[in-house]
Amino acid sequence: MTIAGCSFLPALQMADSSADTADFACSGEANYKQLVRPYLPILLGGRPPRECRVVEIGCGIGRMTEWFARDFGFVEAVDVSPVMIEQARRRLRDHANLAFHVGSGADLARIAEGSADLVFSYIVFQHIPSREPIESYVREAARVLKENGAFKFQLNGDQSPAYARHPRDTWLGEVFRKWTFRPCSRAPGFHRLPPRARAPSIMSSRQSRESRRGSVPTYGPERAGPIRCCSNVSGRP
């Protein structure tokens, strides 16, 4: 299994402007074209997106989900908010290749094991105030991914004194450094891919389906092919 793209950047602050729906749609398109589409050959191992399934963690009202649906064969989108899920269903009702799920905030219980080619999450984990749910999502991504799948996600790595002074809440969430995230990424059997494949930085691992069930990582091509997964950690190192 692989984790791709583990970079540490300051937490992204989103404007609370609700008036301009055109800007909202454009931002989803821009993020998709910047963070996803250029790396699909790496993340999907050369498989056509139309033949693949993607799981989006923290879809909100479907800002990026719409663009996944345009490229992928099927999209399963998860969010903790029933209100946002209902809005997303209304917004994207014309897309037949979408399924929306209300989640618990820590797992992907509605997603079948070994069903996804890609799991993706952006500007979501930075709003989770404790480490445990984030680590749970990493384990859940390992569970739902097929062999040769990928997980690309972003974490908050803001180590500034100003950020450190704030209590953790659902706006200013948990912070990671590369070395504090490393044990979490290795638990399901992830490891870093070579620099030439990073997007912007990619970790990869090899793991059998048996080892995933038991959370015991198994490295080496004799047990299973690589499952590529991506992690984008935002914040200062």
VEXMINU-744176 format. One record per residue (C-alpha): x, y, z; residue in three letters. Coordinates in Angstrom, 2 decimals. Layout:
% residues N
       c1       c2       c3  type
        X        Y        Z   ALA
...
***
This chain:
% residues 237
       c1       c2       c3  type
     0.00     0.00     0.00   MET
     1.29     3.51    -0.59   THR
     0.86     6.96     0.86   ILE
     1.65     9.62    -1.70   ALA
     2.34    13.30    -1.14   GLY
     3.24    14.04     2.47   CYS
     4.06    17.76     2.60   SER
     3.85    20.04     5.64   PHE
     2.29    23.48     5.06   LEU
     0.47    26.02     7.25   PRO
    -3.20    25.24     7.86   ALA
    -5.28    26.62     5.05   LEU
    -7.73    29.30     6.10   GLN
   -10.85    29.34     3.93   MET
   -12.87    32.51     3.46   ALA
   -16.40    32.31     4.80   ASP
   -17.94    33.93     1.75   SER
   -21.17    32.16     0.82   SER
   -22.39    34.60    -1.83   ALA
   -20.33    33.69    -4.87   ASP
   -21.24    30.20    -6.05   THR
   -19.17    30.68    -9.21   ALA
   -16.02    31.19    -7.14   ASP
   -16.97    28.16    -5.05   PHE
   -17.24    25.95    -8.13   ALA
   -14.05    27.37    -9.61   CYS
   -12.12    26.65    -6.41   SER
   -13.17    22.99    -6.54   GLY
   -12.08    22.74   -10.15   GLU
    -8.77    24.49    -9.42   ALA
    -7.96    22.25    -6.45   ASN
    -8.82    19.12    -8.43   TYR
    -6.67    20.15   -11.37   LYS
    -3.79    21.08    -9.06   GLN
    -3.87    18.23    -6.53   LEU
    -5.47    15.27    -8.28   VAL
    -5.58    15.17   -12.07   ARG
    -1.82    15.59   -12.73   PRO
    -1.05    12.66   -10.41   TYR
    -3.68    10.19   -11.57   LEU
    -1.16     8.15   -13.63   PRO
     0.86     7.65   -10.41   ILE
    -2.06     7.18    -8.05   LEU
    -3.96     4.78   -10.30   LEU
    -0.91     2.96   -11.63   GLY
    -1.82     3.83   -15.20   GLY
    -5.39     2.56   -14.93   ARG
    -8.02     4.76   -16.65   PRO
    -9.98     6.79   -14.07   PRO
   -13.25     5.73   -15.72   ARG
   -12.47     2.17   -14.65   GLU
   -11.73     3.20   -11.03   CYS
   -13.60     4.00    -7.81   ARG
   -12.63     6.86    -5.51   VAL
   -13.62     7.59    -1.90   VAL
   -13.60    11.23    -0.78   GLU
   -13.35    11.89     2.98   ILE
   -14.93    15.19     4.05   GLY
   -16.76    16.02     0.83   CYS
   -18.80    18.88     2.29   GLY
   -21.38    19.98    -0.28   ILE
   -19.36    18.48    -3.13   GLY
   -16.90    21.22    -4.02   ARG
   -14.33    18.72    -5.38   MET
   -16.70    15.73    -5.60   THR
   -18.18    17.12    -8.79   GLU
   -14.78    16.95   -10.49   TRP
   -14.07    13.43    -9.27   PHE
   -17.41    12.40   -10.78   ALA
   -16.41    13.83   -14.16   ARG
   -13.27    11.66   -14.32   ASP
   -13.96     8.52   -12.27   PHE
   -16.25     5.58   -12.89   GLY
   -17.77     5.83    -9.41   PHE
   -17.38     8.15    -6.42   VAL
   -18.30     7.46    -2.78   GLU
   -18.28    10.71    -0.80   ALA
   -18.37    10.86     3.01   VAL
   -19.02    13.74     5.39   ASP
   -19.87    13.99     9.08   VAL
   -22.60    16.58     8.46   SER
   -26.04    15.33     7.35   PRO
   -26.91    18.87     6.25   VAL
   -23.89    19.09     3.94   MET
   -24.55    15.62     2.54   ILE
   -28.13    16.60     1.72   GLU
   -26.94    19.78    -0.01   GLN
   -24.35    17.79    -1.96   ALA
   -27.01    15.33    -3.11   ARG
   -29.16    18.20    -4.36   ARG
   -26.27    20.00    -6.06   ARG
   -24.99    16.92    -7.87   LEU
   -28.24    15.03    -8.44   ARG
   -27.57    14.85   -12.19   ASP
   -24.46    12.69   -11.64   HIS
   -25.46     9.02   -11.63   ALA
   -22.02     7.76   -10.56   ASN
   -22.13     9.25    -7.03   LEU
   -23.04     7.82    -3.62   ALA
   -23.07    10.03    -0.52   PHE
   -22.70     8.74     3.05   HIS
   -23.03    10.43     6.45   VAL
   -19.98     9.32     8.42   GLY
   -19.07     9.08    12.09   SER
   -16.07    11.40    11.88   GLY
   -13.56     8.58    12.39   ALA
   -14.30     5.71    10.02   ASP
   -15.49     4.64     6.57   LEU
   -17.96     2.05     7.83   ALA
   -20.28     2.46     4.81   ARG
   -17.47     1.63     2.37   ILE
   -16.73    -1.99     1.51   ALA
   -13.32    -3.48     2.22   GLU
   -10.97    -3.56    -0.76   GLY
   -13.34    -1.62    -3.01   SER
   -11.52     1.66    -3.76   ALA
    -8.70     2.49    -6.15   ASP
    -8.13     5.89    -4.55   LEU
    -9.02     7.54    -1.24   VAL
    -8.70    11.33    -1.09   PHE
    -9.11    14.05     1.54   SER
    -8.22    17.74     1.43   TYR
    -8.59    20.54     4.03   ILE
   -10.51    18.14     6.29   VAL
    -8.10    16.59     8.79   PHE
    -6.77    20.06     9.69   GLN
   -10.13    20.67    11.41   HIS
   -10.07    17.53    13.58   ILE
    -8.99    18.51    17.12   PRO
    -7.40    15.20    18.18   SER
    -5.01    12.68    16.66   ARG
    -7.06     9.49    17.19   GLU
    -9.79    10.09    14.55   PRO
    -7.14    11.00    11.96   ILE
    -5.17     7.84    12.69   GLU
    -8.42     5.90    12.47   SER
    -9.09     7.34     9.00   TYR
    -5.62     6.22     7.87   VAL
    -6.36     2.67     9.04   ARG
    -9.78     2.82     7.39   GLU
    -8.25     3.99     4.11   ALA
    -5.99     0.92     4.24   ALA
    -9.05    -1.27     4.78   ARG
   -11.12     0.05     1.88   VAL
    -8.30     0.29    -0.66   LEU
    -7.70    -2.37    -3.25   LYS
    -4.23    -3.71    -3.71   GLU
    -2.38    -1.21    -5.91   ASN
    -4.68     1.55    -4.57   GLY
    -3.68     5.01    -3.33   ALA
    -4.46     7.44    -0.50   PHE
    -3.79    11.16    -0.93   LYS
    -4.56    13.47     1.95   PHE
    -3.49    16.64     3.71   GLN
    -2.69    17.26     7.36   LEU
    -1.99    20.41     9.35   ASN
     1.71    20.89    10.03   GLY
     1.64    24.49    11.31   ASP
     4.30    24.68    14.05   GLN
     4.13    28.46    14.54   SER
     3.99    29.82    18.13   PRO
     0.77    31.69    17.30   ALA
    -0.97    28.47    16.26   TYR
     0.40    26.57    19.25   ALA
    -1.21    29.06    21.65   ARG
    -4.72    28.23    20.42   HIS
    -6.64    25.31    21.93   PRO
    -7.50    22.57    19.46   ARG
   -11.04    22.70    18.11   ASP
   -12.91    22.02    14.88   THR
   -11.34    25.05    13.22   TRP
    -7.75    24.85    14.49   LEU
    -7.20    21.10    14.57   GLY
    -4.40    18.72    15.49   GLU
    -0.88    19.42    14.22   VAL
     1.60    16.86    12.87   PHE
     5.29    16.85    12.16   ARG
     6.76    14.41     9.66   LYS
     8.26    12.26    12.38   TRP
     5.11    12.24    14.50   THR
     3.02    11.20    11.50   PHE
     5.44     8.45    10.45   ARG
     4.28     5.81    12.97   PRO
     0.66     6.45    11.95   CYS
     1.48     5.94     8.29   SER
     3.42     2.76     8.96   ARG
     0.72     1.13    11.07   ALA
    -1.30    -0.07     8.04   PRO
     1.96    -0.83     6.20   GLY
     2.68     2.40     4.30   PHE
     6.08     3.61     3.20   HIS
     7.44     6.47     1.13   ARG
     7.68     6.17    -2.62   LEU
    10.84     7.31    -4.50   PRO
    11.18    11.10    -4.89   PRO
    10.54    10.97    -8.64   ARG
     7.00     9.76    -7.94   ALA
     6.07    12.19    -5.17   ARG
     3.04    14.36    -5.55   ALA
     4.58    16.48    -4.03   PRO
     5.85    13.72    -1.74   SER
     4.68    10.12    -1.86   ILE
     4.91     7.23     0.55   MET
     4.30     3.69    -0.51   SER
     4.05     0.26     1.02   SER
     3.46    -3.35     0.19   ARG
     0.98    -5.32     2.21   GLN
    -1.13    -8.41     1.87   SER
    -4.89    -8.41     2.48   ARG
    -4.28   -10.76     5.43   GLU
    -1.83    -8.34     7.00   SER
    -4.27    -5.45     6.55   ARG
    -6.96    -7.30     8.47   ARG
    -4.54    -7.93    11.32   GLY
    -2.88    -4.50    11.08   SER
     0.48    -6.24    10.68   VAL
     2.48    -4.65     7.86   PRO
     4.17    -7.01     5.45   THR
     6.79    -5.52     3.15   TYR
     7.98    -7.16    -0.05   GLY
     6.60    -8.04    -3.46   PRO
     6.16   -11.73    -2.66   GLU
     3.07   -11.02    -0.51   ARG
     1.22    -8.37    -2.50   ALA
     1.58    -5.63    -5.05   GLY
     2.04    -2.03    -3.93   PRO
    -1.02    -0.09    -2.76   ILE
    -0.15     3.50    -3.45   ARG
    -1.46     6.04    -0.96   CYS
    -0.88     9.75    -0.75   CYS
    -0.56    12.06     2.18   SER
    -0.32    15.83     1.93   ASN
     0.60    17.28     5.32   VAL
     0.27    21.03     5.47   SER
     2.24    23.14     7.91   GLY
     5.76    24.28     8.74   ARG
     8.20    21.48     9.60   PRO
***
